[in-house]
Amino acid sequence: MIKYLLYFLFFSFLFTSCNSSKGDEYFDTLNKKINKSLSKRKEDRDIIIKRFYNEELQKYNEEKKQLYLISSKYIKVLYYAEKRNEQIPLVYDLLRLNNGKYNYVAIACNYNLATQFEISSPEWSMSHINEAIESNEKVGNKYYLPHLYHFKGRLLYNKEDYPNAIIFFKKAFNTYDKKKDLLYIASMYNNFGMCNAKMGKLDLAIKETNKGIQVLTQKKKINNEQKVFIYYMKGSLAQYYLELKKYDIAEKLFLEKWKFSFKNGNNRMALFAARDILSIYDITGKRTDEVQIIESLKIIEPKLKKVDDKILLTKLIKDYYLRNDNFKDFKGISMKLAALNDEQDILSQKELSKTVDAIDSYIIKEINKDKEDEKKKNIFLVFFLVFVIAVFISFIIILRMRKKKKEELIEKEKIIFERSKEILEKDLQLQKEKVKNLHLNLNLKTETQKAFLENLKKIKKTKNIEPEEILRDLQFKINNLIQLDNKDNELINESSLENKLFMDKLSERFPILSHQELKLCVYFKLNLSGKEIALLEKFTVGSIRVYKAKVKSKIGLAKEEDLGEFLNTI
């Protein structure tokens, strides 16, 4: 039987694993189909995602399979990709709905949340990326595993844990496809360089970064994305040469990055390249291309979307006006900078409020106390304290209610016990009275029988007494005996139900006892003598003794043990 049960459990596990695996492949295929269909235009993108969403929802409505319900929710998350605070609750809902059933969904959701909290809550981000890695490692090098390693390395880098960051960058490097994922391979070389630079190994950092550049430049055809990353890595090289105080090389590399990004329309990249060139000018005092750079900043300013970027650009122009004693433009740009800072503060507060609302609804029990933003930390702390106080108060209230209920229950039990005790005492007293009356009646009966026998003897001996007088006397005594028997029967019948219950219990415990023995045990329980029992049951005293000995033997009592005491315990 156990063998068949083990077989059943084993094949059940295989069946569940296969179903889960098929579901994972379904989501992987669905994700690839959506990515292939997506257009760069947001309007077209939203239409395509809605179409896929409606298809999955229709499948669920027709077949009622949870797979399609989860897949529809998964696509809904993709629809809100650019709306962070609306997407976070949807991701948590999807995680709860999935409940670990499909590894692909668990991986995707945790990866999504890790990226969402990378800046606002690095530790929370780390917990989610660890869960994603754990889920992905169960199915091997599939889905997102190299990207997960890459992201964890980035979190460790931001945490300034550079040795461990390199470990995870290497894990990502080893899991990427060396032929297809050239951009990611180059990215890992760049990451190796960044970590080594932070650890003071600038020569090694330059060497690793050059490897990354070589990976992409040795290709015959380079797409725009790869070109952008090449110049991004040149910017990294320039930074290392700057730290080595090789300003000419650093300036040359930063200029290459600035010229390419400005012409290519990479406005943010051009902004940061301009900042780095101007910082070198501040060190060397050479300002060869400064005017051209400032003019380029004025051109890209309207194209920048982030307020942070606008603030940086405005600061660079403000410093330029100050260096050239252009106080008229300096005053205007300073006012503009102040307005941008105010705008940034308002945006930060709104973003903070939205983030707190989203997190509070789903993860308030696991609040991360180590936030970079002190205001966010205080808000989280208030929520946490309120929650703890509420739980504590609830706990006290519950304890008090339980204590009160317990005291009430004890009081009720005490009252019931006292009442039961009174009833039992009254019942016991009544039983004692009944037994006492039974004894008195038996004694009277015995005396009457003796007198009856004496009268019979007188009749035999005396021949002169009037027969009628003797007969009247005998009739009177016979009536007395009948009345005593009736009283005894009444006393016995009053407790007949109790006696029946007693006999049933005794029979259940000792089935070996006969009906007559059970009946006699009722008298033995009342501690009646053999003579008294003989009068009631028309047995001889000797027969009663024999029965009593048999009963003691059958129930296992020794000769010296009292049968009446034992029977009163049943």
C-alpha positions in Angstrom: 0.0 0.0 0.0 2.8 2.4 1.0 4.7 1.6 -2.2 1.7 2.5 -4.4 1.2 5.7 -2.4 4.8 6.7 -3.0 4.3 6.1 -6.8 1.2 8.2 -6.7 2.9 11.1 -5.0 5.9 10.9 -7.3 3.8 11.0 -10.5 1.6 13.8 -9.0 4.8 15.8 -8.5 5.9 15.2 -12.0 2.5 16.2 -13.3 2.5 19.4 -11.3 6.1 20.2 -12.4 5.2 19.6 -16.1 2.1 21.9 -15.8 4.2 24.6 -14.1 6.9 24.2 -16.8 4.4 24.4 -19.6 3.0 27.6 -18.0 6.4 29.1 -17.8 7.0 28.4 -21.5 3.6 29.9 -22.3 4.5 33.2 -20.6 7.9 33.2 -22.2 6.4 32.8 -25.6 3.7 35.4 -24.9 6.3 37.9 -23.8 8.4 37.4 -27.0 5.3 37.8 -29.1 4.4 41.1 -27.5 7.9 42.4 -27.8 8.0 41.6 -31.5 4.7 43.3 -32.1 5.5 46.5 -30.2 6.0 49.7 -32.1 8.0 52.7 -31.0 5.0 54.9 -31.1 3.2 54.9 -27.7 -0.3 55.0 -29.3 0.4 51.9 -31.4 2.1 50.2 -28.4 -1.0 50.7 -26.2 -3.3 49.3 -28.9 -1.2 46.2 -29.3 -1.0 45.5 -25.6 -4.8 46.0 -25.2 -5.3 43.5 -28.0 -3.2 40.9 -26.3 -4.9 41.6 -23.0 -8.4 41.1 -24.5 -7.3 37.9 -26.1 -6.0 36.4 -22.8 -9.1 37.6 -21.0 -11.4 36.0 -23.5 -9.5 32.7 -23.2 -10.1 32.9 -19.4 -13.8 33.6 -19.8 -14.2 30.7 -22.2 -12.0 28.0 -20.4 -11.9 29.4 -16.8 -8.2 28.4 -16.5 -6.2 30.3 -14.0 -3.3 30.4 -16.5 -5.2 32.8 -18.7 -6.4 35.0 -15.8 -2.7 35.4 -14.7 -1.6 36.0 -18.3 -4.2 38.8 -18.7 -3.0 40.4 -15.4 0.6 40.0 -16.6 -0.2 42.0 -19.8 -2.0 44.6 -17.8 1.2 45.2 -15.9 3.0 45.8 -19.2 0.4 48.4 -20.2 1.4 50.5 -17.2 5.1 50.2 -17.9 5.6 54.0 -17.9 3.4 54.7 -14.9 5.5 53.5 -12.0 3.1 54.2 -9.1 0.1 52.7 -10.9 2.2 49.6 -11.9 3.5 48.7 -8.4 0.1 47.7 -7.0 -0.7 45.7 -10.1 2.6 43.8 -9.8 1.9 42.9 -6.1 -1.7 41.8 -7.1 -0.1 39.6 -9.8 2.4 38.1 -7.3 -0.4 37.2 -4.9 -2.6 35.8 -7.7 0.3 33.7 -9.0 1.3 32.5 -5.5 4.4 30.9 -6.7 2.6 28.7 -9.3 4.6 29.9 -12.3 8.3 30.6 -11.9 8.3 33.0 -14.9 5.7 35.3 -13.4 7.4 35.2 -10.0 10.7 36.1 -11.7 9.3 38.9 -13.8 7.3 40.5 -10.9 10.2 40.5 -8.5 12.6 41.8 -11.2 10.1 44.6 -11.9 9.8 45.5 -8.3 13.6 45.4 -7.8 14.0 48.0 -10.6 11.1 50.1 -9.2 12.8 50.4 -5.7 16.4 50.7 -6.9 16.7 54.4 -6.0 14.0 54.9 -3.3 14.7 51.7 -1.3 17.9 49.8 -2.3 17.5 47.2 0.4 13.9 46.4 -0.6 15.1 46.2 -4.2 17.8 43.8 -3.1 15.2 41.5 -1.4 13.1 41.3 -4.6 16.1 40.7 -6.9 17.2 37.8 -4.5 13.8 36.2 -4.8 13.9 36.6 -8.6 17.3 35.0 -8.8 16.2 32.1 -6.5 13.2 31.4 -8.7 15.2 31.7 -11.9 18.0 29.4 -10.7 15.5 26.6 -10.1 14.9 26.4 -13.9 18.5 27.0 -15.0 20.0 29.5 -17.3 16.6 30.7 -18.8 14.5 33.8 -19.0 16.2 36.7 -17.1 19.0 35.0 -15.2 22.0 36.9 -16.6 20.1 40.2 -16.3 19.2 39.4 -12.7 22.9 38.8 -11.9 23.7 42.0 -13.7 21.1 44.0 -11.7 22.3 42.6 -8.4 25.8 43.5 -9.3 24.6 47.0 -9.9 22.9 47.2 -6.5 26.0 46.0 -4.8 28.1 48.6 -6.7 25.7 51.3 -5.6 26.1 49.9 -2.0 29.9 50.3 -2.5 30.4 46.5 -2.1 32.7 46.3 -5.1 34.3 42.8 -4.6 30.8 41.2 -4.4 29.6 43.4 -7.3 32.4 41.9 -9.5 31.3 38.4 -8.5 27.8 39.0 -9.8 29.0 40.8 -12.9 31.1 37.8 -13.6 28.1 35.5 -13.1 26.2 37.6 -15.6 29.2 37.6 -18.0 29.4 33.8 -17.9 25.6 33.3 -18.5 25.3 35.7 -21.4 25.5 34.3 -24.9 29.0 35.3 -26.2 27.8 35.6 -29.8 24.4 37.1 -29.5 24.7 39.3 -26.4 27.8 41.4 -27.4 26.3 44.6 -26.0 25.8 43.0 -22.6 29.3 41.4 -22.7 30.8 44.8 -23.4 28.7 46.2 -20.6 30.2 43.6 -18.2 33.7 44.6 -19.1 32.7 48.2 -18.5 31.3 47.2 -15.0 34.6 45.4 -14.2 36.4 48.6 -15.0 34.1 50.7 -12.8 34.5 48.3 -9.8 38.3 48.2 -10.2 38.4 52.0 -10.4 36.5 52.3 -7.2 39.0 50.0 -5.5 41.9 52.1 -6.8 43.0 49.8 -9.6 42.9 52.4 -12.4 45.2 50.6 -14.7 43.1 47.4 -14.5 40.0 49.5 -14.9 41.3 51.0 -18.2 42.3 47.6 -19.4 38.8 46.0 -18.8 37.1 49.0 -20.4 39.2 48.8 -23.5 38.2 45.1 -23.8 34.6 46.2 -23.8 35.2 48.8 -26.5 37.1 46.2 -28.6 34.2 43.7 -28.3 31.9 46.1 -30.2 34.4 47.9 -32.5 35.6 44.6 -34.0 32.2 44.0 -35.5 31.7 44.8 -39.2 28.3 46.4 -38.7 27.6 48.4 -35.6 24.0 49.6 -34.9 23.3 52.9 -33.2 22.7 51.4 -29.8 26.2 49.8 -29.9 27.8 53.1 -31.1 26.2 55.0 -28.2 27.6 52.4 -25.7 31.1 52.7 -27.2 31.1 56.4 -26.5 29.6 55.8 -23.1 32.6 53.5 -22.3 35.0 56.2 -23.7 33.5 58.5 -21.1 34.4 55.9 -18.5 38.0 55.8 -19.8 38.2 59.6 -19.7 37.1 59.5 -16.1 39.9 57.1 -15.2 42.5 59.1 -17.1 41.2 62.2 -15.2 41.8 60.5 -11.9 45.3 59.7 -13.1 45.7 63.4 -13.9 46.2 62.7 -17.6 44.0 65.7 -18.5 44.8 65.8 -22.3 43.7 62.2 -22.9 40.6 62.7 -20.6 39.7 65.9 -22.4 40.0 64.3 -25.8 37.8 61.3 -24.9 35.2 63.5 -23.3 35.1 65.7 -26.4 34.6 62.7 -28.6 31.7 61.6 -26.4 30.2 65.1 -26.4 30.4 65.6 -30.2 28.9 62.2 -31.0 26.1 62.5 -28.5 25.2 66.0 -29.6 25.0 65.1 -33.2 23.3 61.8 -32.5 20.5 63.5 -30.5 21.5 61.8 -27.2 20.8 65.0 -25.2 21.4 63.6 -21.6 24.6 62.0 -22.7 25.7 65.3 -24.3 24.8 67.1 -21.1 27.0 64.9 -18.9 29.9 65.0 -21.4 29.7 68.8 -21.4 29.8 68.8 -17.6 32.9 66.6 -17.5 34.7 68.8 -20.1 33.9 72.0 -18.2 35.2 70.3 -15.0 38.5 69.6 -16.8 38.6 73.3 -17.9 38.2 74.3 -14.3 41.3 72.2 -13.4 43.6 73.0 -16.4 42.4 76.6 -17.0 42.1 75.8 -20.8 38.7 76.7 -22.2 39.2 75.9 -25.8 35.7 74.7 -26.7 33.8 76.3 -23.8 31.7 78.8 -25.9 30.7 76.0 -28.3 29.7 73.7 -25.5 27.6 76.4 -23.7 25.8 77.2 -27.0 25.1 73.4 -27.4 23.6 73.3 -23.9 21.2 76.2 -24.8 20.1 74.1 -27.9 19.4 70.9 -26.0 17.8 72.6 -23.0 14.2 72.5 -24.4 14.6 68.9 -25.3 15.4 67.7 -21.8 12.5 66.2 -19.9 13.9 65.6 -16.4 14.0 68.5 -14.0 17.2 67.2 -12.5 18.9 67.4 -16.0 17.6 70.9 -16.5 19.0 72.0 -13.1 22.4 70.6 -14.0 22.4 72.4 -17.3 21.3 75.7 -15.8 24.0 75.4 -13.2 26.6 75.0 -15.9 25.4 78.0 -17.8 25.1 80.1 -14.5 28.8 79.2 -13.7 29.8 80.3 -17.2 28.1 83.7 -16.8 29.7 84.2 -13.4 33.2 83.4 -14.8 32.7 85.9 -17.6 31.1 88.6 -15.3 27.9 88.6 -17.2 25.8 89.7 -14.3 22.8 90.6 -16.3 22.3 87.0 -17.7 23.6 85.6 -14.4 20.7 87.2 -12.5 18.1 85.8 -14.9 19.6 82.3 -14.9 19.8 82.3 -11.1 16.1 83.0 -10.9 15.5 80.3 -13.4 17.6 77.8 -11.3 15.7 78.7 -8.2 12.4 78.1 -9.9 13.7 74.7 -11.2 14.8 73.8 -7.6 11.3 74.6 -6.3 9.8 72.5 -9.1 12.1 69.6 -8.3 11.0 69.9 -4.6 7.3 69.7 -5.5 7.9 66.8 -7.9 9.9 65.0 -5.2 7.2 65.4 -2.7 4.5 64.2 -5.1 6.6 61.2 -6.1 7.3 60.4 -2.5 3.6 60.6 -1.6 2.6 58.3 -4.5 5.4 55.8 -3.6 4.4 55.7 0.0 0.7 55.2 -0.8 1.6 52.4 -3.2 3.9 50.6 -0.8 1.7 51.2 2.2 -1.2 49.3 0.7 0.9 46.2 0.0 4.1 46.0 2.0 3.6 48.1 5.2 4.5 45.0 7.3 8.0 44.9 5.8 8.9 48.6 5.9 12.5 49.3 5.0 14.0 51.6 7.6 17.1 52.5 5.8 15.9 55.0 3.2 18.2 57.7 1.7 15.4 60.2 1.9 14.9 61.2 5.5 11.4 62.3 5.0 10.3 59.0 3.5 11.9 57.2 6.4 9.9 59.3 8.9 6.7 58.6 7.0 7.3 54.9 7.0 8.3 55.0 10.6 5.0 56.7 11.6 3.0 54.0 9.7 5.0 51.3 11.3 4.6 52.7 14.9 0.8 53.2 14.3 0.6 49.6 13.1 2.6 48.3 16.1 0.5 50.3 18.6 -2.7 49.2 17.0 -1.6 45.5 17.2 -0.5 46.0 20.8 -3.8 47.6 21.9 -5.7 44.9 20.1 -3.7 42.3 21.8 -4.4 43.8 25.2 -8.1 44.1 24.5 -8.2 40.5 23.3 -6.4 39.4 26.5 -8.7 41.3 28.7 -11.8 40.0 26.9 -10.5 36.5 27.3 -9.7 37.0 30.9 -13.2 38.4 31.5 -14.9 35.5 29.7 -12.7 33.1 31.7 -13.7 34.7 35.0 -17.4 34.7 34.0 -17.1 31.0 33.0 -15.4 30.1 36.3 -18.1 32.0 38.2 -20.9 30.2 36.3 -19.1 26.8 36.8 -18.8 27.7 40.5 -22.6 28.4 40.7 -23.4 25.2 38.8 -21.1 23.3 41.1 -22.7 24.7 44.3 -26.2 23.9 42.9 -25.1 20.4 41.9 -23.6 19.9 45.3 -26.8 21.0 47.0 -28.9 18.7 44.8 -26.5 15.8 45.4 -26.5 16.4 49.2 -30.3 16.5 49.2 -30.5 13.4 47.0 -28.0 11.6 49.2 -30.0 12.6 52.3 -33.2 11.4 50.7 -31.5 8.1 49.7 -30.2 7.7 53.3 -33.8 8.3 54.6 -35.1 5.7 52.1 -32.5 3.1 53.2 -33.2 3.9 56.8 -37.0 3.4 56.3 -36.2 0.2 54.4 -34.2 -1.0 57.4 -37.0 0.0 59.8 -39.6 -1.7 57.7 -37.5 -4.9 57.5 -37.1 -4.9 61.3 -40.8 -4.4 61.7 -41.5 -7.1 59.3 -39.1 -9.4 61.1 -40.8 -8.7 64.5 -44.3 -9.1 63.0 -43.2 -12.5 61.5 -41.9 -13.6 64.9 -45.2 -12.6 66.5 -47.1 -14.4 63.8 -45.1 -17.6 64.4 -45.6 -17.2 68.2 -49.4 -17.0 67.7 -49.3 -20.1 65.6 -47.5 -21.9 68.3 -50.1 -20.7 70.9 -52.9 -22.1 68.7 -51.2 -25.5 68.7 -50.5 -25.5 72.5 -53.8 -23.9 73.7 -57.1 -25.4 73.0 -59.3 -23.1 75.1 -58.6 -19.8 73.3 -61.4 -18.7 71.0 -60.4 -19.5 67.4 -62.1 -16.3 66.1 -60.0 -14.1 68.3 -56.8 -15.8 67.3 -57.7 -15.6 63.6 -58.5 -11.8 63.9 -55.1 -11.3 65.5 -53.3 -13.3 62.8 -55.2 -11.4 60.1 -54.1 -8.1 61.6 -50.5 -9.2 61.6 -50.7 -10.5 58.0 -52.1 -7.1 56.9 -49.2 -5.4 58.7 -46.7 -7.7 56.8 -48.5 -6.8 53.5 -48.3 -3.1 54.2 -44.6 -3.4 55.1 -44.0 -5.3 51.8 -45.9 -2.5 49.9 -43.7 0.2 51.6 -40.5 -1.7 50.7 -41.7 -2.1 47.1 -42.5 1.6 47.0 -39.0 2.5 48.3 -37.4 0.1 45.8 -39.5 1.2 42.9 -38.8 4.9 43.6 -35.1 4.2 42.7 -35.8 1.6 40.1 -34.5 3.9 37.3 -31.4 4.6 39.2 -31.0 0.9 39.9 -31.5 0.1 36.2 -28.8 2.6 35.2 -26.5 1.2 37.9 -27.1 -2.4 36.7 -26.4 -1.3 33.0 -23.1 0.3 34.0 -22.1 -2.7 36.1 -23.1 -5.1 33.3 -21.1 -3.1 30.7 -18.0 -3.2 32.9 -18.5 -6.8 34.0 -20.5 -8.7 31.4 -19.7 -12.0 33.2 -22.3 -11.2 35.9 -25.8 -12.8 35.6 -29.0 -10.8 35.8 -29.7 -12.2 39.3 -26.2 -11.2 40.4 -26.7 -7.7 39.0 -30.0 -7.4 40.9 -28.4 -8.5 44.2 -25.6 -6.0 43.7 -28.2 -3.3 44.1 -28.8 -4.6 47.7 -25.0 -5.1 48.3 -24.5 -1.4 47.3 -27.0 -0.4 50.0 -25.0 -2.5 52.5 -28.1 -4.6 53.4 -27.4 -7.7 55.4 -27.9 -11.2 54.1 -30.9 -11.6 56.3 -32.5 -8.3 55.1 -31.9 -9.3 51.4 -33.4 -12.7 52.1 -36.6 -11.2 53.4 -36.8 -9.0 50.2 -35.9 -11.7 47.6 -37.1 -14.8 49.3 -33.6 -16.3 49.4 -32.0 -18.0 52.3 -29.2 -16.2 54.1 -26.8 -18.9 52.9 -27.7 -18.4 49.3 -27.1 -14.6 49.6 -23.6 -15.3 51.0 -22.8 -17.6 48.1 -24.0 -15.0 45.6 -21.9 -12.4 47.3 -18.8 -14.5 47.1 -19.4 -15.3 43.4 -19.8 -11.6 42.6 -16.6 -10.7 44.4 -14.8 -13.4 42.6 -16.1 -12.4 39.1 -15.2 -8.7 39.6 -11.8 -9.6 41.0 -12.1 -8.4 44.6 -10.2 -10.1 47.4 -12.1 -11.6 50.4 -11.1 -8.8 52.8 -12.2 -6.0 50.4 -15.7 -4.5 50.9 -18.1 -5.2 48.0 -20.4 -2.3 49.0 -17.7 0.3 48.9 -16.5 -0.9 45.5 -20.1 -0.9 44.1 -20.6 2.7 45.3 -17.7 3.8 43.1 -19.6 2.8 40.0 
